[in-house]
Amino acid sequence: MKKLILLLIIAFSTSVVAQIDKMEPPFWYEGMNKSEVQVLFYGKNIAENTVSISNNVVITNVIKTENPNYIFITIDSKNVSAQTLKFSFKKGKKSFTKDFEIKKRRENSANRKSFDASDVMYLLMPDRFANGNESNDSSPKLQEKANRSLPGGRHGGDVQGIIDHLDYIQELGATAIWSTPMCEDNDKGYSYHTYGQSDVYQIDARYGSNEDYKRLAAEMHKRDMKLIKDYVTNHWGAEHWMFKDMPTYDWFHQFPGYAQSNYRMTTQYDTNASKRDAKYCMDGWFVPSMPDLNQSNPLVLNYLIQNAIWWIEYADLDGYRVDTYSYNDKEGIAKWTKAITDEYPYFNIVGEVWMHDQAQISYWQKNSPIAKIQSYNSYLPSVMDFTMHDAFGNVFNEDNASWSDGMIKFYDNLANDFLYDNTNNLLIFLENHDTGRFNEIYKNDFKKYQLGMTLLATMRGIPQLYYGSEIGMAGDKGKGDADIRQDFPGGWKGDTNNAFSASGRTAEQAKYFDFSKKVLNWRKNKEVIHTGKLTHYIPENNVYVYFRHNDSETVMVIINNSKDNQKVNLSRFEENVKNFTSGKDILSNQNFDLKQELSIEGKTSLILELK
């Protein structure tokens, strides 16, 4: 008996299976442009093993770091068809194996179509949109539990809640969804925004599973809608498993430990900036709970590239929005962006560049004429138009126009379009999850909402709507972020008001929704709005007139930001109206004679299809 036990112990010691805690990526795909995949293995003293792989696949590199719990093994998957490979680990007489699957790739995956100016993007926060599965409101594996009574707590919204209300978003006229991040965030509190991620290969269990997220994309594609993932390259959360046991000391920026970013993004290109200031912008931490990733470390950069590509393939994504883009190491983030667009030539990525000057924003767009001066190219196709957002935030309260106030702010914003390489690929928005809410700023003045939505729907660029604006939702940022991120009414069982259904909306909510639906659905099939040329005229009496036109169609937009009725002499716009006799307003269905003076009421707009 003792001899048998001894033999069993010896047999077990030569075939150990439990040494790997993490393998990332968990699998890869055949036929990738990035055929060399670097597989991270994490486990107690994993680096003390020698490694081999089955099926004659070539290991091209093995990297061991100062932390013996990590080993990075690069294999070449070129010409490797879909199959399961086997990594073999050996130390002395002890050995174990780990399967690594190469999966079949979707047909024509590399040429997937992404979001563009023909789309309307609907931004939502999953925790605050709708609770479709109450059983996952809390998770035993995650620290923060559901508490809807706490404004900054977890409220229970999830992936299923989004799926349940895709028809609502589609009816509104939106064609794409940008959701704030959904990967796991295990912070003790305030984790609902999910920007402090603790595992970037796992959907937060309180939102659902990876399979649920994949199903969301599939359900959207059935409706010809697009899913845009919010990706964070600049930082992770302090609960990330790699921060707790770092692969290398310089995986995160160290000062040592924490140092606050100065947030001065101008130092990224300021020729007069001190090296210290530039370092504290790029390398400083956004907040103490978000350790700053070091994209100049090749292991970090490659990890982020592979993770981004993996999610595109796995979930069948249609685009990325990148958080805090201009805080990253600018050379590293350019390599990250180029690697993704090299793999997917038509894939769109929009970066958050929260600045208030067009030249400074333009610097970060691909092929920028501004960045070209410094021989820099970010390769980022799209940037967020924060200067236009600035105008949206105060113009409609400026009733008395002056040299610099009123609708001239929109005119001046567009006058600087020459600074951009591609103005059709700018993301334009009234508000988002970080800004003051439009309806709060304008005290739920419906006429001002109509002015804003008219501009958003007819302006060059890609319109983005923030969830709830279309039913008049407001919220005071001065009270904290939770107030601008309130629960969508009707997303939870027991809600007395269900704004997802026409019968459940109040009269006020219906007024906002119906207007939004009308203008956004009209926009859907208007190529002249998506890609047509824009010609505008200097505002007079706070009335702004511009045209969207191509070879087959012309649309005239008139915005009267004055409180008073205005007469508009159309002869001033002869170059754009000379071939037309009438215009039909898509908002009121009223016809206007273009040979006569036009009258427009105060704080109203017209969208005229010219004939």
C-alpha angles and dihedrals in degrees: 000000000000089000091053092050090049091052091050091051091050092048092050093048091057094051111043117168106177105071099097117079097168137019117183129221089028090212139345139216135251122244097027122157085223093059095160105082122188110214117203116211119192126189143114107307090338091155091067089074130087113231136212135167135218135240096041092285111157122241103211100181143009120197124190120185134200087274109076090202090076136064125173114206121187119204130182109234095180110134090004109133124213108295143119115269124197124222112205121205122194136180115172107308094341118094140163138171138222126200118230117189127213103202130205112262124231114261112268090359094149091059097050115151115242136198119292142158091300088069135080111212121216113205117204139167106227095212090056102037108068140331107226097162118036092183092074098047088111131021127208088220095055128068106222116069128203116279113161092180089066110080092211095038135096109284101185105251112150150167093280089055090058092047090050091057103039090110089058092053091046092049089052089059101251115138101186136040125214108191121190110247119307102185117113118291111183099181114143092239143004090030096136093096089058096207091124096068123193098185121021095191094057132068109229106267090228088064095043135258136313087258090054090054090049089050090052090058091047093050090049093050089054085062095043089250127138131229119217118193121213105230125194116204098159102065148353130211124274088245092062109126091231092055089055091054108019119210089214133004090243096049083103127031110267129197072171098293120337129007125163121245113241087219089221099139091175088077088073091076106009105125089204097049120119117242089238094057092047091050094051091050095051101029103031116101119256090224131346093260093055113068111210116245118229106226090178087070104090092216092054093045093049091047090054093045093051093045092052093048091045092056092049091054097038099046097027093238126194101204150340133241109199119212121224091356097170094053092067127096095279096219092046095048091049089055090048092051094045092049090057095045090045087057093042111026094188097042114121123216123184118198129207106238102167101195134128103223125074095219091053093048092045090056089074099049120097114270091006113184086216097052089044088073088067094038090246128139121180092189086217106145098202139027132190114257100229094164090062088047088055089056093048088055099065114005098091091059091054099089096163109061121217137170090287106016132076126021092345085083091068091044092051091046091056091042086070095055089107087076092068129075094214120015093177087067097057117113109230124193145164092218144333140201092288101045138069112282115256095225091050093051091051096038092241092298100169094201090058090048088054090052092050095047092047090055093043092051097046104034124099115268137042114311118224122195123196116226115267098019087101090064096041099263114169136176137177114244087195087071091054137276093288090068092060090046102055124157116274107248110250096025094106132056109257096029106144092209119053109189092174091079129056091228092052098051123100117237089257093051091047091053091057094041096048093051093047092047092051098051096039095048090047088053093052097082100028107111088177089066094042098051109356123123118265121223118179138182130219107267117253123196088357091300114130121197127187138161133219110202145162134167094288108032144029128198122190118204121197120187117187106194092171120101088228132075111260135206114221119202103213095197087082089068096050095131090062103033103037094101095049135071103188145017130209118213109227090204099055102013087232119147121226128201107230092202091066136063111274124226121207128183122239117276093009137114139211129208105196124192102207122224 
